[in-house]
Amino acid sequence: MNSLQGQEHERDVAYAALQKRLSECSEQDALQLMRSFDRQITFWHKQKSNIQEARSFWKTPYPYVGIGVGIIVPVSGFILLMLLP
């Protein structure tokens, strides 16, 4: 059994155990648990997409141009004020 099949088997066993435990709960509790699982998964996907978005943003030149301008403009303004009589 390779690694991928082993992971699939573990997931299937965990899913079967979860389904068995949910079937033992009342309908309201099971529904509440499923909603909380859905919220956690949605939050995880949003967080993952935000991280990917931030990484792709830093691969563009815009943040570096902004940092450069943010340093150069105040320094050049200070130097110009110092050179004026």
N, C-alpha and C positions, 0 to 999 in steps of 0.2 A: 504494500500500500504506500503510495507516494504521499508527499506532504499535503497536497491539495485534497486528495481523497480523505486523508485523516482529519483535516479541518472541516470538510463537509460532513463527515460522520459525527464529529463532536457537536457541530451545529445542529444536526438532526436530532441527536440525543438530547441536547439542551432544549430544543423546541418541543420535543415530545414530553419532556419532564415539565416544562412550563405549561403546556396544554393540559396535562393531567392535573397539575395543581390548580389551574384556573377553573377546570371543570368541577373541582371540589368546593370552590368558593360560590358565594351567592352571585346572582346575576349582576346586582348593583356593584359589588366589590370587583368582580371581573371587569366590568365596563370601566370602572374608575381606574383600575390598574392598566387597562389597555390605553386609556386616554393619557395616563401619565407616561407610559412607554412612548406613545406617539409624540408627546411634548418633548421628551428627552431626545428622541431621534431627530426631530425638527430642529431643536436647539443645536445639536451636534453638527448637523448639516450646515446651518447658518454660520456657526463658528468656523467650520472648515472652509466654507466659501469666503468668509472675511479674511482668513489667513492667506488663502490663495490670491485674493484680490490685492492685499497689502504687498505680497511678494512680487506680483506682477507690476505694481505701481513703482516699486523701487528699481525695477529693471528698465524703466523709462528715464529719459534725461530730465524730466520736469523737477523732481525733488532736488537734484543736484544744481540745476540752474537757480532754483529758489534759494538754496543755501548760499550759493555764490553771490547772488544779488543781495541777500540779506546781510552778507559780510561786507561786500565791496561798497555799497551805497553809504552806510553809516561811516565807514572808515574814510572814504573819499570826502564826504561832507565834513568830517572832523579835520582832515588835512587842509581842505580849502578854507575853513574858518581860521586855522592856525596861520595860513599864509597871507591872509588879508591884513593890511596894516591897521 
